[in-house]
Amino acid sequence: MAAGAEAMWLYAKTRLPAVLPPGDKSIRVNKSGCLGRCASGPVLVVYPEGTWYTYYSQADIDRIIDEHILGGQVVESLRIQKDS
């Protein structure tokens, strides 16, 4: 939370429904407690793939939504290794 994760969660929770077809509830934005990766900065995980990302801005959240969630392409520049 110290890295602004709450604000980014709220942003993603608002933006994602805005870009999905009306009524599409197939994708959710959930909040969790500690994921044990504080050294990687704020993190999010896209399931079911289990792709881990770090992010620093709304632009990063936009890229993850646009490129990965909607486009199916991993955003390599923001991806972190699951076991690092």
N, CA and C atoms as an extended XYZ file, in Angstrom:
252
Properties=species:S:1:pos:R:3:atomname:S:1:resname:S:1:resid:I:1 pbc="F F F"
N         0.811       -1.194        0.000 N   MET     1
C         0.000        0.000        0.000 CA  MET     1
C         0.855        1.258        0.000 C   MET     1
N         2.051        1.163        0.558 N   ALA     2
C         2.918        2.335        0.627 CA  ALA     2
C         3.333        2.816       -0.758 C   ALA     2
N         3.257        1.953       -1.752 N   ALA     3
C         3.670        2.315       -3.112 CA  ALA     3
C         2.502        2.815       -3.970 C   ALA     3
N         1.377        3.131       -3.343 N   GLY     4
C         0.239        3.647       -4.092 CA  GLY     4
C        -0.622        2.577       -4.733 C   GLY     4
N        -0.533        1.357       -4.227 N   ALA     5
C        -1.274        0.250       -4.829 CA  ALA     5
C        -2.783        0.453       -4.755 C   ALA     5
N        -3.274        1.050       -3.700 N   GLU     6
C        -4.717        1.267       -3.556 CA  GLU     6
C        -5.255        2.151       -4.689 C   GLU     6
N        -4.564        3.237       -4.976 N   ALA     7
C        -5.000        4.137       -6.047 CA  ALA     7
C        -4.962        3.440       -7.402 C   ALA     7
N        -3.936        2.633       -7.656 N   MET     8
C        -3.846        1.927       -8.931 CA  MET     8
C        -4.917        0.845       -9.042 C   MET     8
N        -5.237        0.182       -7.918 N   TRP     9
C        -6.314       -0.803       -7.903 CA  TRP     9
C        -7.642       -0.132       -8.254 C   TRP     9
N        -7.910        1.011       -7.645 N   LEU    10
C        -9.139        1.739       -7.942 CA  LEU    10
C        -9.184        2.163       -9.413 C   LEU    10
N        -8.048        2.600       -9.935 N   TYR    11
C        -7.987        2.988      -11.343 CA  TYR    11
C        -8.308        1.791      -12.240 C   TYR    11
N        -7.654        0.654      -11.995 N   ALA    12
C        -7.891       -0.540      -12.817 CA  ALA    12
C        -9.335       -1.012      -12.688 C   ALA    12
N        -9.874       -0.939      -11.497 N   LYS    13
C       -11.247       -1.375      -11.252 CA  LYS    13
C       -12.251       -0.497      -12.003 C   LYS    13
N       -11.908        0.744      -12.254 N   THR    14
C       -12.762        1.650      -13.015 CA  THR    14
C       -12.520        1.510      -14.519 C   THR    14
N       -11.259        1.424      -14.911 N   ARG    15
C       -10.936        1.421      -16.342 CA  ARG    15
C       -11.330        0.135      -17.040 C   ARG    15
N       -11.092       -1.000      -16.410 N   LEU    16
C       -11.354       -2.264      -17.089 CA  LEU    16
C       -12.816       -2.403      -17.527 C   LEU    16
N       -13.798       -2.159      -16.663 N   PRO    17
C       -15.187       -2.264      -17.139 CA  PRO    17
C       -15.511       -1.272      -18.259 C   PRO    17
N       -14.806       -0.166      -18.291 N   ALA    18
C       -15.053        0.847      -19.324 CA  ALA    18
C       -14.617        0.381      -20.709 C   ALA    18
N       -13.688       -0.563      -20.782 N   VAL    19
C       -13.204       -1.022      -22.086 CA  VAL    19
C       -13.757       -2.389      -22.477 C   VAL    19
N       -14.463       -3.045      -21.571 N   LEU    20
C       -15.085       -4.325      -21.883 CA  LEU    20
C       -16.456       -4.096      -22.515 C   LEU    20
N       -16.937       -5.059      -23.269 N   PRO    21
C       -18.302       -4.929      -23.798 CA  PRO    21
C       -19.298       -4.771      -22.653 C   PRO    21
N       -20.364       -4.016      -22.861 N   PRO    22
C       -21.356       -3.824      -21.802 CA  PRO    22
C       -21.862       -5.159      -21.248 C   PRO    22
N       -21.884       -5.252      -19.933 N   GLY    23
C       -22.376       -6.459      -19.279 CA  GLY    23
C       -21.370       -7.581      -19.152 C   GLY    23
N       -20.183       -7.436      -19.737 N   ASP    24
C       -19.153       -8.475      -19.659 CA  ASP    24
C       -18.589       -8.515      -18.242 C   ASP    24
N       -18.803       -9.611      -17.563 N   LYS    25
C       -18.299       -9.777      -16.206 CA  LYS    25
C       -17.290      -10.926      -16.132 C   LYS    25
N       -16.644      -11.213      -17.251 N   SER    26
C       -15.711      -12.338      -17.305 CA  SER    26
C       -14.357      -12.016      -16.699 C   SER    26
N       -14.081      -10.732      -16.455 N   ILE    27
C       -12.797      -10.320      -15.896 CA  ILE    27
C       -13.068       -9.481      -14.653 C   ILE    27
N       -12.348       -9.792      -13.584 N   ARG    28
C       -12.515       -9.052      -12.338 CA  ARG    28
C       -11.180       -8.466      -11.898 C   ARG    28
N       -11.264       -7.369      -11.179 N   VAL    29
C       -10.098       -6.763      -10.554 CA  VAL    29
C       -10.284       -6.951       -9.056 C   VAL    29
N        -9.459       -7.801       -8.471 N   ASN    30
C        -9.541       -8.095       -7.042 CA  ASN    30
C        -8.372       -7.493       -6.301 C   ASN    30
N        -8.600       -7.205       -5.054 N   LYS    31
C        -7.538       -6.728       -4.172 CA  LYS    31
C        -7.121       -7.897       -3.291 C   LYS    31
N        -5.852       -7.961       -2.981 N   SER    32
C        -5.382       -9.009       -2.071 CA  SER    32
C        -4.508       -8.378       -1.012 C   SER    32
N        -4.159       -9.165       -0.070 N   GLY    33
C        -3.173       -8.736        0.904 CA  GLY    33
C        -1.792       -8.901        0.296 C   GLY    33
N        -0.825       -9.003        1.118 N   CYS    34
C         0.558       -9.133        0.669 CA  CYS    34
C         0.734      -10.362       -0.224 C   CYS    34
N         1.387      -10.159       -1.352 N   LEU    35
C         1.720      -11.267       -2.243 CA  LEU    35
C         3.155      -11.740       -2.040 C   LEU    35
N         3.830      -11.156       -1.035 N   GLY    36
C         5.185      -11.581       -0.708 CA  GLY    36
C         6.243      -11.130       -1.695 C   GLY    36
N         5.987      -10.054       -2.404 N   ARG    37
C         6.918       -9.603       -3.439 CA  ARG    37
C         7.272       -8.131       -3.289 C   ARG    37
N         7.345       -7.619       -2.072 N   CYS    38
C         7.569       -6.192       -1.841 CA  CYS    38
C         8.816       -5.663       -2.542 C   CYS    38
N         9.848       -6.470       -2.659 N   ALA    39
C        11.080       -6.027       -3.296 CA  ALA    39
C        10.883       -5.724       -4.780 C   ALA    39
N         9.827       -6.272       -5.380 N   SER    40
C         9.544       -6.032       -6.792 CA  SER    40
C         8.684       -4.794       -7.008 C   SER    40
N         8.363       -4.086       -5.938 N   GLY    41
C         7.489       -2.920       -6.045 CA  GLY    41
C         6.046       -3.361       -6.007 C   GLY    41
N         5.130       -2.481       -6.356 N   PRO    42
C         3.747       -2.940       -6.400 CA  PRO    42
C         3.613       -3.989       -7.492 C   PRO    42
N         2.829       -5.018       -7.226 N   VAL    43
C         2.676       -6.095       -8.200 CA  VAL    43
C         1.209       -6.403       -8.437 C   VAL    43
N         0.961       -6.965       -9.602 N   LEU    44
C        -0.348       -7.535       -9.894 CA  LEU    44
C        -0.108       -8.815      -10.665 C   LEU    44
N        -1.079       -9.704      -10.593 N   VAL    45
C        -0.978      -10.986      -11.269 CA  VAL    45
C        -2.204      -11.158      -12.153 C   VAL    45
N        -1.960      -11.561      -13.403 N   VAL    46
C        -3.048      -11.851      -14.327 CA  VAL    46
C        -3.234      -13.365      -14.346 C   VAL    46
N        -4.416      -13.798      -13.970 N   TYR    47
C        -4.766      -15.217      -14.003 CA  TYR    47
C        -5.755      -15.466      -15.129 C   TYR    47
N        -5.794      -16.641      -15.727 N   PRO    48
C        -5.249      -17.886      -15.219 CA  PRO    48
C        -3.797      -18.127      -15.593 C   PRO    48
N        -3.186      -17.248      -16.399 N   GLU    49
C        -1.806      -17.479      -16.832 CA  GLU    49
C        -0.809      -17.420      -15.680 C   GLU    49
N        -1.108      -16.603      -14.666 N   GLY    50
C        -0.168      -16.414      -13.574 CA  GLY    50
C         0.980      -15.503      -13.954 C   GLY    50
N         0.731      -14.529      -14.820 N   THR    51
C         1.759      -13.580      -15.239 CA  THR    51
C         1.847      -12.464      -14.210 C   THR    51
N         3.039      -12.261      -13.671 N   TRP    52
C         3.282      -11.247      -12.645 CA  TRP    52
C         3.822       -9.976      -13.297 C   TRP    52
N         3.286       -8.846      -12.849 N   TYR    53
C         3.721       -7.546      -13.347 CA  TYR    53
C         4.026       -6.606      -12.195 C   TYR    53
N         4.938       -5.689      -12.448 N   THR    54
C         5.102       -4.528      -11.598 CA  THR    54
C         4.583       -3.339      -12.394 C   THR    54
N         4.230       -2.273      -11.699 N   TYR    55
C         3.691       -1.093      -12.371 CA  TYR    55
C         4.024        0.133      -11.541 C   TYR    55
N         4.076        1.279      -12.213 N   TYR    56
C         4.437        2.517      -11.527 CA  TYR    56
C         3.475        3.655      -11.796 C   TYR    56
N         2.587        3.468      -12.772 N   SER    57
C         1.707        4.568      -13.169 CA  SER    57
C         0.424        4.028      -13.783 C   SER    57
N        -0.522        4.936      -14.005 N   GLN    58
C        -1.743        4.560      -14.709 CA  GLN    58
C        -1.425        4.113      -16.126 C   GLN    58
N        -0.409        4.691      -16.728 N   ALA    59
C        -0.013        4.279      -18.086 CA  ALA    59
C         0.410        2.807      -18.096 C   ALA    59
N         1.096        2.360      -17.047 N   ASP    60
C         1.476        0.948      -16.957 CA  ASP    60
C         0.238        0.062      -16.820 C   ASP    60
N        -0.706        0.481      -15.995 N   ILE    61
C        -1.955       -0.269      -15.844 CA  ILE    61
C        -2.673       -0.331      -17.195 C   ILE    61
N        -2.708        0.791      -17.908 N   ASP    62
C        -3.328        0.819      -19.233 CA  ASP    62
C        -2.671       -0.184      -20.176 C   ASP    62
N        -1.357       -0.243      -20.159 N   ARG    63
C        -0.639       -1.186      -21.036 CA  ARG    63
C        -0.983       -2.633      -20.690 C   ARG    63
N        -1.047       -2.950      -19.408 N   ILE    64
C        -1.376       -4.316      -18.996 CA  ILE    64
C        -2.793       -4.664      -19.434 C   ILE    64
N        -3.727       -3.738      -19.243 N   ILE    65
C        -5.110       -3.981      -19.675 CA  ILE    65
C        -5.180       -4.100      -21.190 C   ILE    65
N        -4.629       -3.123      -21.896 N   ASP    66
C        -4.759       -3.084      -23.351 CA  ASP    66
C        -3.994       -4.212      -24.043 C   ASP    66
N        -2.741       -4.381      -23.666 N   GLU    67
C        -1.892       -5.335      -24.371 CA  GLU    67
C        -2.091       -6.771      -23.907 C   GLU    67
N        -2.180       -6.982      -22.590 N   HIS    68
C        -2.287       -8.362      -22.102 CA  HIS    68
C        -3.736       -8.818      -21.991 C   HIS    68
N        -4.520       -8.118      -21.190 N   ILE    69
C        -5.876       -8.592      -20.927 CA  ILE    69
C        -6.740       -8.547      -22.181 C   ILE    69
N        -6.691       -7.455      -22.916 N   LEU    70
C        -7.501       -7.346      -24.125 CA  LEU    70
C        -6.803       -7.915      -25.352 C   LEU    70
N        -5.477       -7.740      -25.433 N   GLY    71
C        -4.742       -8.146      -26.627 CA  GLY    71
C        -4.068       -9.499      -26.571 C   GLY    71
N        -3.980      -10.092      -25.380 N   GLY    72
C        -3.384      -11.413      -25.259 CA  GLY    72
C        -1.871      -11.472      -25.341 C   GLY    72
N        -1.189      -10.311      -25.257 N   GLN    73
C         0.270      -10.281      -25.350 CA  GLN    73
C         0.875       -9.855      -24.016 C   GLN    73
N         1.828      -10.608      -23.532 N   VAL    74
C         2.521      -10.261      -22.295 CA  VAL    74
C         3.287       -8.963      -22.502 C   VAL    74
N         3.225       -8.078      -21.522 N   VAL    75
C         3.960       -6.812      -21.569 CA  VAL    75
C         5.323       -7.092      -20.928 C   VAL    75
N         6.271       -7.486      -21.754 N   GLU    76
C         7.574       -7.951      -21.246 CA  GLU    76
C         8.299       -6.895      -20.417 C   GLU    76
N         8.164       -5.632      -20.772 N   SER    77
C         8.906       -4.596      -20.045 CA  SER    77
C         8.390       -4.403      -18.621 C   SER    77
N         7.210       -4.894      -18.296 N   LEU    78
C         6.653       -4.786      -16.946 CA  LEU    78
C         6.580       -6.136      -16.230 C   LEU    78
N         6.843       -7.209      -16.945 N   ARG    79
C         6.728       -8.558      -16.374 CA  ARG    79
C         7.859       -8.833      -15.392 C   ARG    79
N         7.515       -9.491      -14.304 N   ILE    80
C         8.538       -9.948      -13.366 CA  ILE    80
C         8.437      -11.463      -13.260 C   ILE    80
N         9.556      -12.076      -12.952 N   GLN    81
C         9.577      -13.522      -12.811 CA  GLN    81
C         8.847      -13.916      -11.540 C   GLN    81
N         8.022      -14.912      -11.641 N   LYS    82
C         7.209      -15.357      -10.511 CA  LYS    82
C         8.049      -15.759       -9.304 C   LYS    82
N         9.202      -16.308       -9.519 N   ASP    83
C        10.006      -16.808       -8.406 CA  ASP    83
C        11.148      -15.873       -7.999 C   ASP    83
N        11.169      -14.645       -8.524 N   SER    84
C        12.280      -13.756       -8.162 CA  SER    84
C        11.917      -12.880       -6.983 C   SER    84
